[in-house]
Amino acid sequence: MRTFFVQNFGCRATQADGVALEALLSEKGLLAARRRDEADLVVLNTCTVTTSADDDVRQTVRRVNRENADARILVTGCYAQRAPDELASLPGVEWVVGNSHKTQIADLVSGAEYHGQIHVGDVFTFLSAAANDAAGQHTRPNLKIQDGCDNRCSFCIIPSVRGRSQSAPLDQVLGQVRELSRRNREIVLTGINLGRWGRERGAGSMRLADLVRAILRETDIERLRLSSVEPMDFSDDLLRLMAESPRVARHVHAPLQSGSDSVLRRMRRKYRSRHYAGRVLMARELMPDAAIGADVMVGFPGETSEEFECSRDFIASLPFTYLHVFTYSARPGTPAADAPDQVPMAVRRERNRILRDLAASKNLEFRQRMVGKKLRVVTINPPGSAITENYLNVELAQPVPPNRMMEVTIGSVTESGLRELTAPAALRVLSTS
């Protein structure tokens, strides 16, 4: 084998794992192919959070077989950890490697002529993204600093396929941020349960806010963005730090799942709606123009019409700027999968539509508020596109190469984002080195 192609499915942590896998394969002398149909080895780095995520992977295996019959397929990630035999039975799949053995993938594929083996265990090794490789491929690289989860939400399979919470050491994080900051204006800190960074037994007294301070103090990164953080891990200290530092993106993403306390209880979530509201309202008070987003689930087993309406009203009452709305999908091996009173799929889909419409209305209102304001953006691909610190896409007045930090004046809203007010380019560029 001479060439490889890694395709990632799912969350930012999986994307970060994909970057690390690319680096490991490159170190073995393999070359990255531009396209899947040009690769000798196709690595599918999977998600398994929903049934549709599993379906996407199986469909992709079939497509790879059609478009590149000579390719050798390796399936890894969360789906591989959860159901290795199921994946191994698919035509064309030569290796199934769970999260437990991801760090061994480069050695496995460069060894014997044919393996046909399943590599899955119950001990998980932290897979660290390689900063050099990430910087070369992504304008806003995801740096995974935490993996695994100690929560036991009744609907979630992730603790079983990612293991217990693990944190990257402080010195390692600082070194990777320094390396990334040489080429990138923005870095996204990510993890499976990011807010738990540093909380393992014996890890010391540092928390996520302390880590952010250390990064700001000891590196030159221009913008640091936090991905999803559980609501109760958005401490007063962390929120104030985000509000006070111009180098931290004003972007709060806190999974909600439901605005009904009775549903939250059945989900085994560790907060109630009043706690969640307190975090969001504090964030809005400290950062009036911040992006505030949430993951919301509809159709959880036993969710009544009254509980859904309670959740909808709660969401409507809070200053969200976007929502990720998920339809409940039973995961084998979770308590919720065996619960009685499964909500009919047609009802789940209708509730999903209602919340998506509500989210679209809130997002439009938020974008309209930005018209006439000056916002700092990082340019991305394709040229002429950018993203604001409060997580809005901007169409620039003229093409600008990616990875530039700029200040733009917003002239209007588009169908899904914003458009820059025409202005001389020389007045807009803040950092182009």
Secondary structure as GFF3:
##gff-version 3
##sequence-region A 1 433
A	DSSP	beta_strand	3	8	.	.	.	ID=ss1
A	DSSP	alpha_helix	12	27	.	.	.	ID=ss2
A	DSSP	beta_strand	31	32	.	.	.	ID=ss3
A	DSSP	three_ten_helix	36	38	.	.	.	ID=ss4
A	DSSP	beta_strand	41	46	.	.	.	ID=ss5
A	DSSP	alpha_helix	51	67	.	.	.	ID=ss6
A	DSSP	beta_strand	72	77	.	.	.	ID=ss7
A	DSSP	alpha_helix	78	82	.	.	.	ID=ss8
A	DSSP	alpha_helix	84	88	.	.	.	ID=ss9
A	DSSP	beta_strand	93	98	.	.	.	ID=ss10
A	DSSP	three_ten_helix	99	104	.	.	.	ID=ss11
A	DSSP	alpha_helix	105	109	.	.	.	ID=ss12
A	DSSP	beta_strand	118	119	.	.	.	ID=ss13
A	DSSP	alpha_helix	131	137	.	.	.	ID=ss14
A	DSSP	beta_strand	142	147	.	.	.	ID=ss15
A	DSSP	alpha_helix	158	162	.	.	.	ID=ss16
A	DSSP	beta_strand	166	167	.	.	.	ID=ss17
A	DSSP	alpha_helix	170	181	.	.	.	ID=ss18
A	DSSP	beta_strand	186	191	.	.	.	ID=ss19
A	DSSP	three_ten_helix	194	196	.	.	.	ID=ss20
A	DSSP	alpha_helix	208	218	.	.	.	ID=ss21
A	DSSP	beta_strand	223	226	.	.	.	ID=ss22
A	DSSP	three_ten_helix	231	233	.	.	.	ID=ss23
A	DSSP	alpha_helix	236	244	.	.	.	ID=ss24
A	DSSP	beta_strand	251	253	.	.	.	ID=ss25
A	DSSP	alpha_helix	261	267	.	.	.	ID=ss26
A	DSSP	alpha_helix	273	286	.	.	.	ID=ss27
A	DSSP	beta_strand	291	298	.	.	.	ID=ss28
A	DSSP	alpha_helix	305	317	.	.	.	ID=ss29
A	DSSP	beta_strand	322	327	.	.	.	ID=ss30
A	DSSP	three_ten_helix	335	338	.	.	.	ID=ss31
A	DSSP	alpha_helix	345	370	.	.	.	ID=ss32
A	DSSP	beta_strand	374	380	.	.	.	ID=ss33
A	DSSP	beta_strand	385	388	.	.	.	ID=ss34
A	DSSP	beta_strand	393	395	.	.	.	ID=ss35
A	DSSP	beta_strand	405	413	.	.	.	ID=ss36
A	DSSP	beta_strand	418	420	.	.	.	ID=ss37
A	DSSP	three_ten_helix	425	427	.	.	.	ID=ss38
A	DSSP	beta_strand	429	431	.	.	.	ID=ss39
###
